[in-house]
């Protein structure tokens, strides 16, 4: 069973990941550096749909990790000369649309195409950037807006 629930300023996702194992996450819009305890998370999700409260209660406190998600504006350029960026290094995004890995795969395909069809190498890298920056920038902005809409 997989589950994704969106609430006021929060999202909860749950996936099976092996025999008797679950992966879950909770996002909560909060000021950067705000610390959440297991008790805070339990209280926040107490009235959410089953099995969310039980899953959180059953998770050992030392197994709960907190990682801030920090918005970063899209970059206007990714490289110079014979160097460019790809994936999160070029366009880190919030997880609200689930597009981070997808965009990295798209980058790889477009970069490979540009390198195989455009000469010299510097021109191939700039063509890759020209093709990718508008799309990835739009997804980064849309993902940020989707996260803000949970407030």
N, C-alpha and C positions, 0 to 999 in steps of 0.2 A: 504494500500500500504506500502510495506517495500522497503527500498533502501539502497544499500551499494555501495559507489563509492571510488575508490582508485586512488590517484593522486601522484604527485611527493612529497614524504615526508609526505603525509597526507592521511587520510581516513575519510570518512563521512558516518555515518549510521543514518537511520531514521525509526522509527516504530510507528504505532498507539498504544496508551495505554489508551483507554477509549474514551468516547464521547467527540469529539472535542479536544482531547489531543494528543500531539506527544512527543516522546522521541527522542532526537538526540544527537549524539556525533561527535566530530571532534578530530582526533589525528594529531599531527604535531611534527615531529622530531625536537627537539630544545635542547639547553643546559639546564641542570637541573636548575630550579628556574626562567627560562625565563617567564615573565608575558605577557599574551595575553589579549588584550581588545576586546570588541565587534567590534570596528572599525577595528582592525587587522584581526579578523575572517571574517568580511564582505569583506574586501579587498582581503583576501586570496581566498575566494570562489566566488567572483563577477562573474567570467566567467564560473563557474561550471554549470552542467546540472540543469534544473528546476526540482524540486522546491527548490533546496538547497539555493540559495541566498535569496529567499523570506522567507523561514523558519527562517533563521538566522536573517534577518531584522525584522521579526515579533516577535522575542523572546525578552522579556524585559531584559535589561542588568543585573538586579539583579537576574534573573533566570538562568544565565549562570555561571556554576561552573568550575573552573580549578583545575584539580588534576594531578600532575606529575605522570607519569608512570616510575618507576625506575627499570632497569634490575638488577636481582640478580642471580648470578651463582647458579646452582643446588647444593644442599647439598649432601655430601657424606654419611652422616648418619642422621637418624631422631630421634633416641632415645637411652635410656640407661635403663637397669633394666626393671621395669614394666611401663615405660613411652615411648610413641612414638608420632609422629605428624601425621596429616592427613590434606588433602586439602591444602589451601593456606599457612598454617603454615609450611607445609613440602615442597611445591613446588610452590611458587607464580610465576605466569607467566604473561607476557604481554598479552593483549587481542587479539593479531593479528590472532590467530587461533581459538578463541572462545572455548577453551578447559578447562578452569579453573573449572567450575562446573562439567563438565563431568569427569575430573580426580578425583575430590573429591568423586563423586558417585562410581567410580571404586574402589577408596581406601576403601570405606565403605564395599563394597561387598567382596573384597579380605581380609580385616581385619576380617570381620565376619566369613569368611570361615576358616582363619588361627586360630582364637580363638576357633572355634568349633572342629577343627581337630588336633591341635598340642598342646602338653603339654610339659613342664609347660608354664605358661603365657608368661614368658620372651622369650622362644623359639618361641612361636607363633608370638610375636611382631617382632622378628628379621626375621622370615620367611616372614611376610608381607612386611617388608622393602626390603628384598632381591628380592622379586617378583616385587615390585613397583618402586624402585629407578631407574633402567635402563630406563623404559618406560617414567616415568615422567620427568626424566632428558633430554631425547631426545626431548620431546614435548616442554619443557622450551627453549631449545636451538633452535629448529625449529621456535618457535614463535618469538624469538628474531631476528633470521635471516629474517623472513618474514617482520618484522617491519623495519629492516635496508634496505631491498630491495626496500622500498618505497622512498628512497632518490633519 
